[in-house]
Amino acid sequence: MQKDLGGLPPEQALDYMEKTPDLVIVNVAGRGFWDRNHFDGAVNIPTEDIGDDASIEKLKELPAGRPVIMHCRRGHMVVDWYQKLKALRPDIPEVSYIAGVPPFDAYNDWARDK
């Protein structure tokens, strides 16, 4: 059964990201946003650039059996894609999204130091 964590404020998301093994981080904002800053090791599904059909196909390609946290630039656009992921992928055990501005630097610093 899939555990739905919903939207996590950035500080709570950072804590979750640091404590969750095998976490898949999915960026659903456009490529320009990815080029400016992103989480190390994240999957980029630039929904603004590739469109709904291609983005849905990319969601289907995410690894099964691993928790997923999604984000966009500000935490608004991601909600629809989070809902689509939950419906498409019941094989993902835990799903959430960052409800706000992603904490890129704090996470990337932590990931490099661990």
N, C-alpha and C positions, 0 to 999 in steps of 0.2 A: 504494500500500500504506500502510495506517495505521500510524503510529509510536505505540507505547504506552509512555508515560513512567512510568506507574504513579503511586503516591503520592509526592509531594515534601514533605519537611519544610518548615515555614513559611519558613525563611530561604532555602532553595533555591528554593521556589516564588516568593518575592519577586524573586530574581535572574532567574528564568525569565520572570516577568511583565514585568519591566523591559526585557528583551532581545528579546522576541518580538513582532514587528509583527503587526497585525491579530488579536491574541488576543481570543477571546470568553471572558469570565469568567461562569460560571453558578453562581448561589447556589441550592441545592436545600433550604434550610431554610425554616421557616415565616415568615409575614409579620411577626410580632412581632420576630423576629430581624433581618429586613431593616430594619424601622423603627428599631431601636436603632443599627445600624451596617452599612454595606455598602461594597463597592468602587465607586468612581465609574465609571459606564458599564457596570456589570454587568447581566446578564439575571437577573431573579428568577423562578424556577420553584418556588414554595413547595409542595413535594411534601407536606408535612405538612397543608397546608390544602386543596389542590385534588384530592388523590387520585391513584392510579396512572394511570388512563386519561387524565385531563387532563394530567398531567405528561408522559406519553409523547408525547402530541400536541405539547406545547410543545418537547420535545427534537427532534421531527421538523421543527419550524419554525426551528431554529438555522441560520445561514447555512452553506452548503456551502463547502468549500475553505479554511476558516480553522481554525487551531488552537483548541482548547478546553481550559480548565482549570476544574474544578468544585470547589465547596466547600460545607460545611455549617457547623455551629457548632463542632464539635470534631474533625471528620475521620473520624467513624464511619459515619453515615448515608449519606454521599456515595458510599461504595464500591459499594453496590448500584446507584445511579444511574449511576455511572461505567461499570459493566459493561453496563447497559442501553444507554447511549449508544454504546458501542463496537459492540454488536451491531446497533443500529438504524441507525447512521450511518457506514458504511464510507467515505463521501465526506468525512469530516472527517480531515484529514491527520495530525493529532497530538492525542492526548488525554492528560490528566493530571488529578490532583486534589490538593488540599492535605491532607496527612496531619497534621492538627493544627489549632490555632486560627489562623484567617486573619489575616494581617498588614495589616489594613485601613488603619490610620493611616499606616504607613510607605509603602504603595503610593499612597494618595491624596495624601500630601505629595509624593511623587516625580512623580506624574502632573500635579499642578498646577504644579510647577516646571519640567517639561521643555519 
